[in-house]
Amino acid sequence: MEFMEYMKKKGGYKKGQAVMEYLITYGLALFVILIVLAILVAVVLPSLRAPETCQFTQPGFTCNQAPHAIVADSANNLHLLFQLDNAQGRAVVIEGVTCFNAATGNIRKSDVEANNALSSPQLMAAGQSLTFGSPESAVTDEISCVNEDGTQTVLSPGSNFRGTLAVTYTFQGDIPGAPERLAVATVTGAVQQE
């Protein structure tokens, strides 16, 4: 009992009570802030859409002059519709085109060869544009999006997609047997229903 009386005389209980009130007040305020943030994340994030971009990592091709479309079929398998513009300054032969659900740094020429969506090479003159992927396109072959393991990418309409468009090509007039070159673009956008 002597200790309790000593604490009362020194004001230890008042200090302890002030500390507890301080912790409870600010703890409750932080808890309310966390709840408000969680509600905002749950409500706002689903409504945010990925920006519609198609940007090559090196000069020579562009795909941002006309809007592209990331489309899901009835089974939610993705394919890409886009316009490719030849800014190389000379004619090229497009050997392969593939859409990947992977980062641009992870794509190799062998990946494009293994998943090539083109049925035949396409000649593009300097400054020419070709559209790919739909029945009304210059190149009607469907450009399916695949995962790194080669399986079909599946996303529901309204989902956000971030992937890579990979193009292998040679210059017209290259020596026969010359290696193909690789150009990659980052593609982002919301998935649309077919």
Summary of the structure (lengths in Angstrom):
residues: 194
radius of gyration: 28.6
end to end distance: 80.6
largest distance: 101.5
contacts: 545
relative contact order: 0.20
helix: 28%
strand: 35%
